[in-house]
Amino acid sequence: MLLYPPRNDAVTKRPRGTLGRRLEPYGFIAPTAVLMIVLMIVPVVLVIGYSFMDNVIMNKNPEFVGVENFVEILTDGVFGTAVINTLVFTVTSVVAHLLIGLGFAMLLNSTLISRTSRAIFRVIYILPWLFTAAVIAVLWRMLLAPNGVINFLLSTDIEWLSSPSLALGSVTFINIWAGYPFFMISLLAGLQGIPGDLYEAATVDGAGPWRRFLSVTLPQLKPIIISMMLLDLIWTSQQFALIWMTTGGGPINVTEMLSTYTYKLAFSRYEFSLASTSAVLVLLLSMVLAFFYVRHQRARD
């Protein structure tokens, strides 16, 4: 019979709270934190600093000018035009994305069409999301050209992207066409997650299709709709590539957006301080939208 000495917990217990263990979690997040600081925080801080200086980069000895750049930007008529165009472009696109995406999602979730037809429609409806902004811009420039397919089908020779009265509507239509699949896919996933018992209970209570849509479908999709609309507001308000490669902000500023206005200040007029000021204003707008998005997500959780 072997006799073991009594266990000494004071000896076998591992020490806790050592410095290495405390720093271990920070070591895992250090690479990501360094990348965020170098690629995000430092550039933002530099741009904010440039907005309070006279023309940096082009001036060897820039001087502090306070809010003079902000006054100049806010009193610029082109900036006001860009704000209005951005609001019209963004709000119209987001509302259309929601309505078209919800309509197609309900169609793809319907049992009235066969499974094969739904699969074909899914492929067709998602196609715009597979193209990059450059491909979409080139495609629609060809379609909307004076000798393009659209004018051929309508038997007209309209300058869709060069007409002051049609250019903003044209680029808005292109953006709607390119962005609705994001809503469609998300809402389709939400529709497929709604329990069928809710619809059965509503039917037993005598609710028709429209009543079921208002009382069951929309309340169940409300969190998804709000989240997607806030995200789409942020993304669409910063749209640049599509506008720049179709109209470049013209003609005569009718499609000028905050993004193209800022770009032109920096790389056409070489007014980097004014461009930084415009970028700061866009950042403030995006932060407001991001605040409401985060607040909604917390309330949802």
N, C-alpha and C positions, 0 to 999 in steps of 0.2 A: 504494500500500500504506500503510494507516494504522497508525501505531505508537501503542499505548496504554501509558500509563505503568504501571509495576507497581502492583498493588493494595496499598494500605496497610490491612491488617486492623486495625491499631490505631486507624485513623481511622473506618473504616466500621462497625466492630463496635459495636452498641448497648450502652449501659451496662446492666448487670443489677443486681438487688438494690436498686433505688430504693425509697424509702419508699412511694411511690404504689402500686407493684406489690405490695408486701407487705400493704398495707391493702385492696387491691381485693377479695380474697375476703370479708373481714369486712364490707365495704360491702353485698355481696349478701345476707348473712344477717342484717344489722342490723335490718331491719323485722320479720322473724320473731322475732328475739331480743327486741326491745322488746315485742312483743305478748305473748310468753310470760312475760316478767318482770312486765308490768303485770297481765295477766289470770290468771296462775297462781302465780308465785312470791310476789308481794306479798300476795295474799289468804291463801295458806297460812301465810306468816310471821305475818301479823296474827292469824289464828285460833289459831296456836300460842301467840302472846303473850297473847291473851285467856284461854286456858285456865289461865294462872297468875295471873290477876287475879280480884278479886271481881266482882260483876255489872257488867260494862262496859256502855256505851251508856245504860243506865238510871241509872247512878251517875255523877255529874259528876266525882267524884274517886276513881276506882277504885284499890284498893291491891293490892299483891302479896301473894298468899296461898300461894305455893308449890304443893305437890301436894295441897292441901286439896280442890280440885275433883275431882281424880282419885279420891281416897279416897271422896268422896261419891257419885260416879257408880258406882264399882265395888262399893260396898256397897248400892246401890239395888236393891231386888228387881225393879222393873220393867225395869231394865237387864239383869239376869240372864235375865228372861223373854224380852226382845228378842233376846239372844244365842242362846238355845236355839231360839226360833222362826226366827231367821235361818239357823241351821245346818240345821234340818229342812227349811225352805223351799228353801234353796240346794242342799243335797246331793240331795234328792229330785228337784228340777227338773233338775239337771245330768245325773244318771243317766238319768232318763226322756228328756231331750232326746237323749242319746247312743243309747239303745236304739231309740227311735222313729225318729230321724233315720237311723240305720244301716239299720233295716228298710225304710223307705220308699226309701232310696237304692238298696239292693239290688234292690228291686222295680222301680224305674224303670230300673235298669241291666240288668235281665233281658231275655233274648231270647225268653222264653216268651210274652210279650204283644206285641201288634202295636204298630207305631210310632204309630198314631193313638191307641190306648189310653194309651200312655205319655205322649203330649202332653197328653191330657185330664187324666190323673192329676197331671202336673206342675203344671198350672194350679190344680187343686183343692188339692193339698198345700201350695202356696206361698202361698195366700190369707191365712193368719194373719199372715204377715210383711208384708203390704201395709197392714195397719191400724196406726194409732197406738195408744199406750197408752190414750188417752182413749176412742177408738172401741171398743177391746176391753173396757174397763171398763163402758161403758154397755151394750154388746151383752150381756155376760154377766150384768150386773145385771138386765136385762130377762128373759133366759132363765131365771135362777135365782130370780126373784121368786116369792112364794107362788102367784100366779096366772099364772106364766110357762109357757113351752112345756115345760120339763123336768118340772115337776110335773104338767102336763096329760098328758104321755106316760106318766108313772109312776103316774098317778092318786093323787097324794099332795098334801100342802100343807106340805112341809118348808121351813123357813127356812134355806136353804143358807148364806147369808152372815151370818145373825144368830144362828145356833146356836153355842154355845161348843164343841160337840164336832165341828162340821162346817165351821166357817169357815176354819180353817187349811188343811184338805184341799181346800176349794173354791177358795181363791185359788191354792194350789199347782197344782191342776189347770188353772186358767185360765192361769197362767204357763207351764206345760208346753205347752199348746195354742198359745200365742203364740210360743214360742221354738224349737220343734223344726225349723222350716224352715231355720234357720241351719246346723244340723248336717247336715240332709238335703242341701242344696245343696253344701256343702263336701265331704262324704263321697262324693257322686255324682261330683264332679269328680275326687276321688282314685281312685274305682273305675274311671273311664274312662281314667285314666292308668296303670293296671297293665298291663304287657305280657301279651298273650295267650299268649306262649311259656311263661310260668311255669305257667299252668293246663294247657297241653298236656303239659308235662314231668311235672307232678304226676299227670295222668291216665294217662300211660304207665307211671308207677311204681305204678299201682294205687290211687291216692288217690280216695276218694269225695267227694261234695259237702261233707260236714261236715269231712273232713280237709283239703280244699282251702281251705275257709274259715279253718280254724285255722292252716294252714301257709303259705298264700299271701296271702289277703285281709287278715287282721288284721296280720301283720308289715308289709305294705306301707302300711297305713293308720295304723299306730301313731304316727308323727310328727304327722300331722294330728289324730288323736284327742286326743293329749296337749295340743297347742296350743289346740285348741278348748275342751277341758274347763277349762283354766286361765283362758282368756278368759271363758268362761261363768261360772266361779266368781266372778270379779271383778264382772262385770256383774250377775249375779243377786243377789249379796250386797248390792248397792247399789240394788236395785229399790225405787222409791218411788212413782211415779205410779200403777202398777197397784194397789198395796195401798191407797194413800190414797183412790183414787176408787171402790174397791169396799167396803172395810170401815173404812177410816180407822184401822186398828190394833185395832179392837174385834172382837167385844164383850168387855168386861173383859180387854183386853190379849191375847187369845188369838192375834191376828194382828199383834201389835206387833213391828215389825222395828227394826233399828238405825237405819234411815233415817227411819222415822216417829217413833221415839223422839226422835231429835235434832231433827227439825222441830218437834215439840210443845214441847220445852224452849225453843226459840227464839221461836216465834210463838204459842204458847198460854199458856205460863207466863212468857215474857219473861225467861228465865234464860239470857242470851246467853253468859255464861262457862261455865256447865254444858253448854250446847249446843256450844260450841267444844271443850270437853273430850271430849265424846262424839264429835265429828267427828274429833278427833285420834286417838282410839282406832280409829275406822273407817279412818282413813288408814294407821295402822300395820298393820292387818290387810290392807289392799289392797296395801301395799308388800311384805309377805311374799309374797303371791300373785304380785305383779309380779316379784319377785326370782326365783321359781322359773320363771316364764314366760320371762324374759330368759335365764336360765341354760339352759333347755331349747332356746331358739332358737340360742344360741351353740353348744351341743353339736351341734345338728342341722346348723348351717352347717359 
